[in-house]
């Protein structure tokens, strides 16, 4: 999850499916068709393609709609990441024995529609990445890396080896290294998530709120197709609206 931007979620409530404008629902379906066609034409690398079904039926797709209110991740940065980890992995975490479930990854199709002033499509500023980190826009969906992994306090080794590694590589004394490992052990039933994907650009100038319809289409092979569409409202961090929700 290097360089990802995480905000404070202030509210999330389900809405009736009818709250999603019909024109946006149709556009999302068209965008799924386009991605599947590209996948079948070999336009995605194998890691991504294996998480996108080769076909789907619109009428078999289940839909969920929500209203989400969030702060901006940071007043000093100009982007945010769109994440659906809870929706994507909730059942998997609950139904699999936690001792045996360490990691999962999907590449759902993510995009934005009907953005207001203040939130915009991301255009990559690092040539090496192209638009690989951007959420879909302009009527398109893009595969986005959404993964989780369980906290491993020993990084694949054992306790003593990890303490020794901290002492040798980080220059810690033994008591400090033991404290770091102990803190990690206290989190070993939790999951970390990432990565820096599905970016959107923010330009809120510390005053205005903004909104966008954000969609996530889960086309994982072996499962039923499903889409979650959220009316995402982003409010300034530390502003009156954020304080009202947090009070």
PyMOL commands that set and color helices and strands:
alter all, ss='L'
color gray80, all
select helices_A, chain A and resi 17-19+22-40+46-49+58-60+85-95+127-129+159-169+174-185+240-246
alter helices_A, ss='H'
color red, helices_A
select strands_A, chain A and resi 9-15+62-71+79-81+103-113+119-121+142-150+191-194+199-202+210-218+226-235
alter strands_A, ss='S'
color yellow, strands_A
deselect
rebuild
show_as cartoon
